[in-house]
């Protein structure tokens, strides 16, 4: 249960004037009470890219209705995960299933994990190991890890800048999204590549 602003057109939120976080909170309450969204949802409000630590001056301007709706939605659940990083694990399905990190039978190809949990480190290590064993990589990932306290502080700072509400930030936890790619699309088989290119 994760909201990504890039999929607004497909999800029809923008077409029907629905508030994505309100809809997500409602669905989460019916299911397991857990929901997440991408960090760029808040940064889109700010119109800025990293770094997010520029000074913030509180304004007395009234919030737009969509922000008020988002604040109400964010306060409707005790906790939200905010996806700060996306890591792709390139591994075939059978091997992924045997790790147990993608569900009991590999049935959870997308995992949104609280950055403070040991599971996040296990999935990072798996992604790094998969990339190390490849004979060649099309695009290397950046596996540099950010300190959990720094991530948490950044999420709270961005939330305050976006919503001007202290309580909202207290409900947000930094998370990392791990996506399983069973096509192993970033690995190049050098012998096949050499035959095609010659």
Buried (B, 14 or more C-beta within 10 A) or exposed (E): BBBBBEEEEEBEBEEEEEBBBBBBBBEBEEEEEBBBBBBBBBBEBBEEEEEBEEEBEEEEEEBEEBBBBBBEBBBBBEEBBBBBBBBBBBBBBEEBBEBEBBBEEBEBBEBBBBBBBEBBBBBBEBBBEBBEEBEEEEEEBEEEEBEBEEBBBBBBBBBBBBBBBEEBBEBBBBBBBBBBBBEBEBBBEEEEEEEEEE
